[in-house]
């Protein structure tokens, strides 16, 4: 009777180890990609130049 309990205990431990080993080897899913960066190449320069031109026009008038 005691040998059956030990055998059942060993089988249960082996099952737990196998289940944990299978669950631990699954890679985590990749997260969402980062948002794209904002392009401020020509638009910002155009805004600054137009503001300077508008300011010079207002000062001359």
C-alpha positions as CSV (number, residue, x, y, z in Angstrom):
1,X,0.0,0.0,0.0
2,X,2.8,2.4,0.9
3,X,4.6,1.6,-2.3
4,X,1.5,2.5,-4.3
5,X,1.4,5.9,-2.6
6,X,5.1,6.6,-3.4
7,X,4.6,5.5,-6.9
8,X,1.6,7.8,-7.3
9,X,3.5,10.6,-5.7
10,X,6.5,10.1,-8.1
11,X,4.2,10.0,-11.1
12,X,2.4,13.2,-10.0
13,X,5.7,15.0,-9.5
14,X,6.9,13.8,-13.0
15,X,3.7,15.1,-14.5
16,X,4.1,18.5,-12.8
17,X,7.7,18.8,-14.0
18,X,6.7,17.9,-17.6
19,X,3.8,20.4,-17.6
20,X,6.0,23.1,-16.2
21,X,8.8,22.4,-18.7
22,X,6.3,22.6,-21.6
23,X,4.8,25.8,-20.4
24,X,8.1,27.5,-19.7
25,X,9.4,26.9,-23.2
26,X,6.7,28.8,-25.0
27,X,8.1,32.2,-26.1
28,X,6.1,35.3,-25.2
29,X,4.3,37.0,-28.0
30,X,5.8,40.2,-29.5
31,X,4.3,43.4,-28.4
32,X,2.9,46.0,-30.8
33,X,5.4,47.9,-33.0
34,X,6.4,51.3,-31.8
35,X,4.5,54.3,-33.3
36,X,6.2,55.9,-36.3
37,X,8.2,59.0,-35.7
38,X,6.9,62.4,-36.9
39,X,8.6,63.9,-39.9
40,X,9.5,67.6,-39.2
41,X,11.9,68.1,-42.0
42,X,10.5,70.7,-44.5
43,X,7.2,71.7,-42.9
44,X,8.8,73.2,-39.8
45,X,11.4,75.2,-41.8
46,X,8.6,76.5,-44.1
47,X,6.6,77.6,-41.0
48,X,9.6,79.5,-39.5
49,X,10.5,81.2,-42.7
50,X,6.9,82.3,-43.4
51,X,6.7,83.6,-39.9
52,X,9.8,85.7,-40.3
53,X,8.7,87.0,-43.7
54,X,5.3,87.9,-42.2
55,X,6.9,89.7,-39.3
56,X,9.2,91.7,-41.6
57,X,6.2,92.7,-43.7
58,X,4.3,93.8,-40.6
59,X,7.2,95.9,-39.3
60,X,7.7,97.7,-42.7
61,X,4.0,98.6,-42.9
